[in-house]
Each structure stands twice: as C-alpha cells, then as structure tokens.
Amino acid sequence: MARGVKSVRDPVHGYIEVEPALLALVDAPLLQRLRQVRQLGFAYLVYPGANHTRFEHSLGAMHLAQRLCGYLELDPATARTVTASALLHDVGHGPFSHATEPFLYARLGRGHQEIREIVEASGAARILDEAGVDPSEVCGLVAGNHPLAGIIQGELDVDRMDYLRRDAHYTGVPYGTVDAERLIRSVRMTGHGLAIDEGGIAAAESLLVARTLMRPSVYYHHVARIAEGMFALALHLHLAGAGGHEQAAALLSSDDGACMQALLGSPQAGARALARRITTRQLYKRAVYVGRDQVNWAELQAGSDPLQALATAQAIAEVAGVPPDQVIVDAPPFPRDLSMEVRIRSGAGTLPLEERSPMVRTLNETRRGQWRLGVYAPPEVLEAVGGAAVEHLHIRPATLQERLLL
C-alpha cells in the first residue's frame, strides 16, 4: 500500500484504497450526505437488508474506476480525474435516490447528473483544484460530455458493475452476478469510446443478464414502486403548499430522514397521511397491473412522466368517486434495448454486441415483456379504482399467455 493511502473495508470489493489527494473529497459534506441516502430508495420495504447507501456505492464505483484506469494505462492526471468523477457521480441525487428525480427536473431544472452548481456551491470545486483536478472536467464527465464519460455512464460502466453486485448482496437476490474483473480486463479504448475485446463477450453478457433479472425482482418490484408512488404524491402535495424555489431546493438537497420528517410534519394533511402509511408500511395495493399489450401505448406514453401521471390519477379518482390522493398511476418508461460495442482484434472495427450474441435479442424481448402499468389504491377502494382505471385507460382483457406471465 502506498504511503498515505487510506483503506476502507467494503463487503463487496474487500479493501478499497483512497489516494491521499482524494481523502478530503471523501470527507466533504457533499459526499458524506450520501451516507443518509438509500441506494435503492424504498426497496427496503421489500428486502429488509437493502439499507445500503449511495456513499458506499460511490466508493465502490471509485474503486472500479481506479482499476479500469490502470488497465487502460491512462496517465496519472487523467486517471485521477476519472476516479474523482466516479466518486462524485451520485452527489446530485435527492432523497430516496431516483424517487425524487422528477422533482429535480420540475423544481430545480436539472437531473442528478448535472452537478456543476452543487460542486461549486459546496466547496468541492476548491477541493478538486487542490487535488490537481479540473472541476469543469469532472462535471462534464459525470454529465456525459467527455470522451471518457463511458467509464462512468454507459452500457459498460463502473456504476453498473458496482451497483448490480452491491444491490444483489444487500437484497439477497442471487441475480446480480457480474464478472467485473473480467470486464475491466477486456475493456479497450477505441476512436469513438469504450469497447470490449471478443474475449469479454461472456462477461458482458453476464452484466446484461444481471440487469434484466434484477429489474422485476428489485428495481421494479411492485411493492417498492407502490411506496415510491405514495412518496411522490406526498412530496407533490407538500411542495404544492410549501411555497417557493428555496424551500423546494432545501428539501431536495436533504437526505432520506430529513425529507421524510418534513412530510410527516407537513401542513398538508394528505402528505402527512401518505408519509405515515409509508413509515408504518400500510401501503396501497394493486388495483390494475397490466403489460404493454393491454394498454393504448401511444396515449399512455404521452403521460408517462411521473408528475404528468398525477393528472391521470386524478381523472381515475373522479370516475371512481374517491379522493384524488387515493389513486396512484405508475407508468414507468418503456425499457430501451440493450446494446454494447465489441472490439474485434483483427482491426475490423466495432460491431454491436447483438450481432455477436443472440442472447442480447432474447434479453431485449424479455425486458419488453417485463414492463407493467400499475394503478394503486388503498385496499378498501381497490374494486372501484380498478374499474375506473380500466374504463379511463381503455385497458384490454389479458390473454391466457399474459395471465400466466402475470
């Protein structure tokens, strides 16, 4: 171990080494806040062990970035920039991670990958300067505007390599197996970004399989989606009565505990009631839960934004004759196809992985079949809400094959 290097014991990667120049960044409030932000939002209501945080994931991503930079033989200055970017790639997240993403866009005009403003305001830019790292380059890398951005965010990135293994570890779900070491050893730089050698195809396939299997089991588990929908509605009600930009910005830059306490003490009765139901796990149930073939996709896609879905929920509530805060519509984005470039050693250029791996086409079909539209409500009004949702959304009856898949 190099002199001055700090080691952190991690349950997924073993010992993670933090170089001295980045220690101040690890200890900065901007990163320490992530100790109080759950990596998987409300998945802990399904998997009690899923209490791991964005902080430890950030350390894991940093560790894998260090290794990948070594195998790519990047110069020390570039490697430090990439490593710092991996460490900071999640500091833009709000409370409960992706659950607050729509509110970041609606209220603050940014997504979690746009970190320039908070890096400058928090003092992290000064720490980066002192470490010999250009803050603008880090922010560009995290935002995807950099030739090496694929290391942090892409089909083959250290973010996914870490969170799939970490999420599987803490949930106990045995689907997140990723051969990160083999992937790192297979990655090469090309004229248009990162790619993998043919020898890494099996490892790349394992990552794509893990992503596909983890979607319905963890990332889109219906109970976690219900809790997230209830939280989003509570936050919407609270912010609608809380006033201006400064109040919203303060809440969306807080952590899980502070945000939930704000909702529990909200002046809006509906927000308080929903927050109490979440904290006591008195969750809504599925009134409707259907696949893409049963809905008018073109019509639904126009309102698939979580905030726009509130209007659809209110319309269903009106038809059902129930209060608007008793209906939640969950129309997640339709999964895009998996794709990855494979570098051919013969010098013939790059080809999409799906041209070398029939498995990719199968996985894309599986992902499309996993998509579900959910309409959720309290148990006592499920029948009324379900009937109203079927009527309002023009939901078609499921075929026998669809019923078996459900």
C-alpha positions as CSV (number, residue, x, y, z in Angstrom):
1,M,0.0,0.0,0.0
2,A,1.3,3.4,-0.9
3,R,2.2,5.7,1.9
4,G,-0.7,7.9,3.0
5,V,-3.3,5.8,1.2
6,K,-6.4,5.1,3.3
7,S,-8.0,1.7,3.1
8,V,-11.7,1.1,3.6
9,R,-13.2,-2.3,4.2
10,D,-16.0,-3.0,1.8
11,P,-18.3,-6.0,1.9
12,V,-18.4,-6.3,-2.0
13,H,-14.9,-5.5,-3.1
14,G,-12.8,-6.1,0.0
15,Y,-10.3,-3.3,0.7
16,I,-10.8,-0.1,-1.2
17,E,-7.9,2.3,-1.3
18,V,-8.4,6.0,-1.4
19,E,-5.4,8.0,-2.6
20,P,-4.4,10.9,-0.3
21,A,-5.3,13.6,-2.8
22,L,-9.0,12.5,-2.7
23,L,-9.4,11.9,1.0
24,A,-10.7,15.5,1.6
25,L,-13.2,14.9,-1.1
26,V,-14.5,11.7,0.6
27,D,-14.8,13.6,3.9
28,A,-16.6,16.6,2.3
29,P,-20.2,17.2,3.3
30,L,-21.3,16.9,-0.3
31,L,-20.3,13.3,-0.3
32,Q,-21.0,12.5,3.4
33,R,-24.6,13.4,2.8
34,L,-24.9,10.2,0.7
35,R,-24.4,8.1,3.8
36,Q,-28.1,9.1,4.6
37,V,-29.5,8.4,1.1
38,R,-30.5,4.8,0.4
39,Q,-29.2,3.3,-2.8
40,L,-32.4,1.5,-3.6
41,G,-35.0,4.0,-2.4
42,F,-38.0,2.1,-1.0
43,A,-36.7,-1.4,-1.8
44,Y,-36.0,-1.8,2.0
45,L,-39.8,-2.3,2.4
46,V,-39.4,-5.5,0.3
47,Y,-35.9,-6.6,1.3
48,P,-35.1,-5.6,4.9
49,G,-31.3,-5.7,4.2
50,A,-31.5,-3.1,1.4
51,N,-30.3,-0.3,3.6
52,H,-27.0,0.3,1.8
53,T,-26.4,3.9,0.7
54,R,-25.2,6.0,-2.2
55,F,-22.0,6.7,-0.2
56,E,-20.7,3.1,-0.2
57,H,-21.8,2.7,-3.9
58,S,-19.7,5.8,-4.7
59,L,-16.7,4.3,-3.0
60,G,-17.2,1.1,-5.0
61,A,-17.5,2.9,-8.3
62,M,-14.4,4.9,-7.5
63,H,-12.5,1.6,-6.7
64,L,-13.6,0.0,-10.1
65,A,-12.7,3.2,-11.9
66,Q,-9.2,3.1,-10.4
67,R,-8.7,-0.4,-11.7
68,L,-10.1,0.3,-15.1
69,C,-7.9,3.4,-15.5
70,G,-4.9,1.2,-14.6
71,Y,-5.8,-1.4,-17.3
72,L,-6.4,1.4,-19.9
73,E,-3.0,2.8,-18.9
74,L,-4.3,6.3,-18.5
75,D,-1.8,8.9,-17.4
76,P,-2.0,9.8,-13.7
77,A,-3.7,13.1,-14.1
78,T,-6.4,11.7,-16.3
79,A,-6.8,8.7,-14.0
80,R,-7.3,11.0,-11.0
81,T,-10.0,13.0,-12.9
82,V,-11.9,9.8,-13.8
83,T,-11.6,8.5,-10.3
84,A,-12.8,11.7,-8.7
85,S,-15.7,11.7,-11.2
86,A,-16.7,8.2,-10.2
87,L,-16.6,9.3,-6.6
88,L,-18.9,12.3,-7.2
89,H,-21.2,10.8,-9.9
90,D,-24.1,10.4,-7.5
91,V,-23.9,13.6,-5.4
92,G,-26.7,15.2,-7.5
93,H,-29.2,12.7,-6.2
94,G,-32.1,13.9,-4.0
95,P,-33.6,12.0,-1.0
96,F,-34.5,8.4,-1.8
97,S,-32.4,8.5,-4.9
98,H,-34.5,8.1,-8.2
99,A,-37.8,8.7,-6.4
100,T,-37.0,12.5,-6.4
101,E,-35.6,12.7,-9.9
102,P,-38.8,14.1,-11.5
103,F,-38.9,16.8,-8.8
104,L,-35.3,17.8,-9.5
105,Y,-36.2,18.5,-13.1
106,A,-39.5,20.1,-12.3
107,R,-38.4,22.3,-9.4
108,L,-34.6,22.8,-9.9
109,G,-34.3,22.3,-13.7
110,R,-31.7,19.7,-13.5
111,G,-31.1,15.9,-13.4
112,H,-28.9,14.2,-10.9
113,Q,-26.0,14.0,-13.4
114,E,-25.8,17.8,-13.6
115,I,-23.6,18.5,-10.6
116,R,-21.7,21.7,-11.6
117,E,-23.8,24.1,-9.5
118,I,-23.6,21.9,-6.3
119,V,-19.9,21.2,-6.8
120,E,-19.2,24.9,-6.9
121,A,-21.6,25.9,-4.1
122,S,-20.4,23.1,-1.7
123,G,-16.7,23.9,-1.8
124,A,-16.0,20.6,-3.6
125,A,-14.6,22.6,-6.6
126,R,-11.9,24.0,-4.3
127,I,-11.0,20.5,-3.0
128,L,-10.7,19.3,-6.6
129,D,-8.5,22.2,-7.5
130,E,-6.2,21.4,-4.6
131,A,-6.0,17.8,-5.7
132,G,-4.9,18.9,-9.2
133,V,-8.2,18.0,-10.8
134,D,-10.2,20.4,-13.0
135,P,-13.8,20.7,-11.6
136,S,-15.2,21.5,-15.0
137,E,-13.8,18.3,-16.5
138,V,-15.3,16.3,-13.6
139,C,-18.7,17.8,-14.1
140,G,-18.5,17.3,-17.8
141,L,-17.5,13.6,-17.3
142,V,-20.4,13.0,-14.9
143,A,-22.8,14.7,-17.3
144,G,-21.7,12.6,-20.2
145,N,-19.9,15.4,-22.0
146,H,-16.4,13.9,-22.1
147,P,-14.5,11.4,-24.3
148,L,-14.1,9.1,-21.2
149,A,-17.7,9.5,-20.0
150,G,-18.4,5.9,-20.9
151,I,-16.3,4.8,-17.9
152,I,-18.9,6.4,-15.6
153,Q,-22.1,6.1,-17.6
154,G,-22.6,3.8,-20.5
155,E,-23.6,0.3,-21.3
156,L,-20.3,-0.9,-19.8
157,D,-19.5,1.4,-16.9
158,V,-18.2,1.1,-13.3
159,D,-21.5,2.4,-12.0
160,R,-23.4,-0.7,-13.2
161,M,-20.5,-3.0,-12.4
162,D,-20.8,-1.9,-8.7
163,Y,-24.5,-1.4,-8.1
164,L,-25.6,-4.8,-9.6
165,R,-23.2,-6.7,-7.3
166,R,-23.9,-4.4,-4.3
167,D,-27.7,-4.5,-4.7
168,A,-27.7,-8.3,-5.1
169,H,-25.5,-8.6,-1.9
170,Y,-27.8,-6.5,0.3
171,T,-31.1,-7.7,-1.0
172,G,-30.0,-11.4,-1.0
173,V,-31.3,-11.7,-4.6
174,P,-28.9,-14.1,-6.4
175,Y,-29.2,-12.4,-9.9
176,G,-26.6,-9.6,-9.7
177,T,-23.6,-11.7,-10.6
178,V,-21.2,-9.7,-12.7
179,D,-17.6,-10.7,-13.5
180,A,-16.3,-7.1,-13.0
181,E,-12.7,-8.2,-13.1
182,R,-13.0,-9.9,-16.5
183,L,-14.9,-6.9,-17.9
184,I,-12.3,-4.5,-16.7
185,R,-9.5,-6.6,-18.3
186,S,-11.5,-6.7,-21.6
187,V,-12.2,-3.0,-22.0
188,R,-10.3,-1.1,-24.6
189,M,-10.3,2.5,-25.9
190,T,-11.4,3.0,-29.5
191,G,-11.7,6.1,-31.6
192,H,-15.3,6.5,-30.5
193,G,-15.3,5.4,-26.9
194,L,-15.0,2.2,-24.9
195,A,-15.5,-1.2,-26.2
196,I,-14.6,-4.8,-25.2
197,D,-12.5,-7.5,-26.8
198,E,-14.2,-10.6,-28.1
199,G,-12.8,-12.5,-25.1
200,G,-15.0,-10.3,-22.8
201,I,-18.3,-11.2,-24.5
202,A,-19.4,-13.7,-21.9
203,A,-18.6,-11.3,-19.1
204,A,-20.6,-8.6,-20.9
205,E,-23.5,-11.0,-21.4
206,S,-23.4,-11.7,-17.6
207,L,-23.8,-8.0,-16.9
208,L,-26.8,-7.7,-19.3
209,V,-28.4,-10.8,-17.8
210,A,-28.0,-9.4,-14.3
211,R,-29.6,-6.1,-15.3
212,T,-32.5,-8.0,-16.9
213,L,-33.2,-10.3,-14.0
214,M,-32.8,-7.6,-11.3
215,R,-35.4,-5.3,-13.0
216,P,-38.6,-7.1,-11.9
217,S,-37.0,-8.6,-8.7
218,V,-35.6,-5.4,-7.3
219,Y,-35.6,-2.3,-9.3
220,Y,-39.2,-2.5,-10.4
221,H,-40.7,-4.7,-7.7
222,H,-44.3,-3.7,-7.4
223,V,-44.2,-3.0,-3.6
224,A,-41.2,-0.7,-4.0
225,R,-43.0,1.0,-6.9
226,I,-46.1,1.5,-4.8
227,A,-44.1,3.1,-1.9
228,E,-42.3,5.3,-4.4
229,G,-45.6,6.4,-5.9
230,M,-47.0,7.2,-2.5
231,F,-43.9,9.2,-1.6
232,A,-44.0,11.1,-4.9
233,L,-47.6,12.0,-4.3
234,A,-46.9,13.1,-0.7
235,L,-43.9,15.2,-1.9
236,H,-46.1,16.8,-4.6
237,L,-48.8,17.7,-2.1
238,H,-46.2,19.1,0.4
239,L,-44.3,21.2,-2.2
240,A,-47.6,22.5,-3.7
241,G,-48.3,24.1,-0.3
242,A,-44.8,24.8,0.8
243,G,-44.0,27.9,-1.2
244,G,-41.2,28.8,-3.4
245,H,-38.0,27.6,-5.0
246,E,-35.8,28.0,-1.9
247,Q,-37.9,25.6,0.2
248,A,-38.0,23.1,-2.6
249,A,-34.3,23.3,-3.2
250,A,-33.5,22.8,0.5
251,L,-35.8,19.8,0.8
252,L,-34.5,18.2,-2.5
253,S,-30.9,18.6,-1.3
254,S,-31.6,17.0,2.1
255,D,-31.4,13.3,2.9
256,D,-33.9,10.5,3.4
257,G,-34.6,11.1,7.1
258,A,-34.9,14.9,6.8
259,C,-37.2,14.6,3.8
260,M,-39.5,12.0,5.5
261,Q,-39.7,14.1,8.7
262,A,-40.7,17.1,6.6
263,L,-43.5,15.1,5.1
264,L,-44.6,13.7,8.4
265,G,-44.8,17.2,9.7
266,S,-46.3,18.7,6.6
267,P,-49.0,21.3,6.8
268,Q,-50.8,19.3,4.1
269,A,-52.9,16.6,5.6
270,G,-52.7,14.4,2.5
271,A,-48.9,14.5,2.6
272,R,-48.8,13.6,6.3
273,A,-51.2,10.7,5.8
274,L,-49.2,9.2,2.9
275,A,-45.9,9.6,4.8
276,R,-47.4,7.8,7.9
277,R,-48.6,5.0,5.7
278,I,-45.1,4.5,4.2
279,T,-43.3,4.6,7.6
280,T,-45.7,2.1,9.0
281,R,-45.8,0.0,5.8
282,Q,-49.6,0.4,5.3
283,L,-49.1,0.6,1.6
284,Y,-51.6,0.8,-1.2
285,K,-52.3,-2.3,-3.3
286,R,-52.5,-3.1,-7.0
287,A,-55.9,-2.2,-8.5
288,V,-54.5,-2.7,-12.0
289,Y,-51.3,-4.3,-13.1
290,V,-51.0,-4.9,-16.8
291,G,-48.5,-5.2,-19.6
292,R,-48.0,-3.1,-22.7
293,D,-50.3,-5.1,-25.0
294,Q,-53.3,-4.3,-22.8
295,V,-53.0,-0.5,-22.9
296,N,-53.0,2.2,-25.6
297,W,-49.3,2.8,-25.6
298,A,-49.3,5.9,-27.7
299,E,-51.8,7.6,-25.3
300,L,-50.1,6.3,-22.2
301,Q,-46.6,7.3,-23.4
302,A,-47.7,11.0,-23.6
303,G,-48.4,10.9,-19.9
304,S,-45.6,8.6,-18.7
305,D,-43.8,11.3,-16.8
306,P,-44.4,10.7,-13.0
307,L,-45.6,14.3,-12.5
308,Q,-47.9,14.2,-15.5
309,A,-49.3,10.9,-14.3
310,L,-50.9,12.8,-11.4
311,A,-53.5,14.2,-13.8
312,T,-54.3,10.7,-15.0
313,A,-54.7,9.5,-11.4
314,Q,-57.0,12.4,-10.5
315,A,-59.2,11.6,-13.5
316,I,-59.4,7.9,-12.4
317,A,-60.2,9.0,-8.9
318,E,-63.0,11.2,-10.1
319,V,-64.6,8.3,-12.1
320,A,-64.2,6.0,-9.1
321,G,-65.7,8.6,-6.7
322,V,-62.7,8.6,-4.3
323,P,-60.4,11.4,-3.1
324,P,-57.5,12.1,-5.5
325,D,-54.8,11.1,-3.0
326,Q,-56.2,7.6,-3.0
327,V,-55.1,6.8,-6.6
328,I,-51.6,6.4,-7.9
329,V,-50.7,5.7,-11.6
330,D,-47.3,4.2,-12.3
331,A,-46.3,4.2,-15.9
332,P,-42.5,3.7,-16.0
333,P,-40.6,4.5,-19.1
334,F,-40.5,1.6,-21.6
335,P,-37.1,-0.2,-21.4
336,R,-34.8,0.7,-24.2
337,D,-32.9,-2.0,-26.0
338,L,-29.6,-3.2,-24.5
339,S,-26.6,-2.6,-26.7
340,M,-22.8,-2.7,-26.4
341,E,-19.9,-2.4,-28.8
342,V,-17.4,-5.2,-29.2
343,R,-13.9,-4.5,-30.4
344,I,-12.6,-7.0,-33.0
345,R,-8.9,-7.8,-32.5
346,S,-8.5,-8.3,-36.3
347,G,-8.8,-4.5,-36.7
348,A,-12.2,-4.7,-38.5
349,G,-13.6,-2.0,-36.2
350,T,-16.5,-2.5,-33.8
351,L,-19.8,-4.3,-34.0
352,P,-22.9,-4.1,-31.8
353,L,-22.8,-6.9,-29.3
354,E,-26.2,-8.2,-30.5
355,E,-24.5,-9.1,-33.8
356,R,-22.2,-11.4,-32.0
357,S,-24.5,-12.6,-29.2
358,P,-28.0,-14.0,-29.9
359,M,-28.6,-13.7,-26.2
360,V,-29.0,-9.9,-26.4
361,R,-32.0,-10.1,-28.7
362,T,-33.6,-12.6,-26.2
363,L,-32.9,-10.2,-23.3
364,N,-34.4,-7.3,-25.1
365,E,-37.6,-9.2,-25.7
366,T,-37.6,-10.2,-22.0
367,R,-37.2,-6.6,-20.9
368,R,-40.1,-5.5,-23.1
369,G,-42.3,-8.3,-21.6
370,Q,-41.4,-7.2,-18.0
371,W,-42.9,-3.7,-18.4
372,R,-46.1,-3.1,-16.3
373,L,-48.6,-0.3,-15.8
374,G,-49.7,-0.1,-12.2
375,V,-52.7,1.7,-10.7
376,Y,-52.6,1.5,-6.9
377,A,-55.1,2.4,-4.2
378,P,-56.0,1.7,-0.5
379,P,-57.5,-1.8,-0.1
380,E,-60.9,-0.5,0.8
381,V,-61.4,1.2,-2.7
382,L,-59.5,-1.3,-4.9
383,E,-62.5,-2.5,-6.8
384,A,-63.9,0.9,-7.5
385,V,-60.5,2.3,-8.6
386,G,-59.7,-0.8,-10.7
387,G,-63.0,-0.5,-12.6
388,A,-62.4,3.2,-13.1
389,A,-58.9,2.7,-14.3
390,V,-60.0,0.0,-16.8
391,E,-62.6,2.4,-18.2
392,H,-60.5,5.5,-18.3
393,L,-57.3,3.9,-19.7
394,H,-59.2,1.6,-22.1
395,I,-57.4,-1.5,-20.7
396,R,-58.0,-4.6,-22.7
397,P,-58.5,-8.0,-21.0
398,A,-55.4,-10.1,-20.7
399,T,-54.9,-13.1,-22.9
400,L,-54.2,-16.5,-21.3
401,Q,-50.4,-16.2,-22.0
402,E,-50.4,-12.7,-20.4
403,R,-52.2,-14.0,-17.4
404,L,-49.6,-16.7,-17.0
405,L,-46.8,-14.1,-17.2
406,L,-48.5,-12.0,-14.5
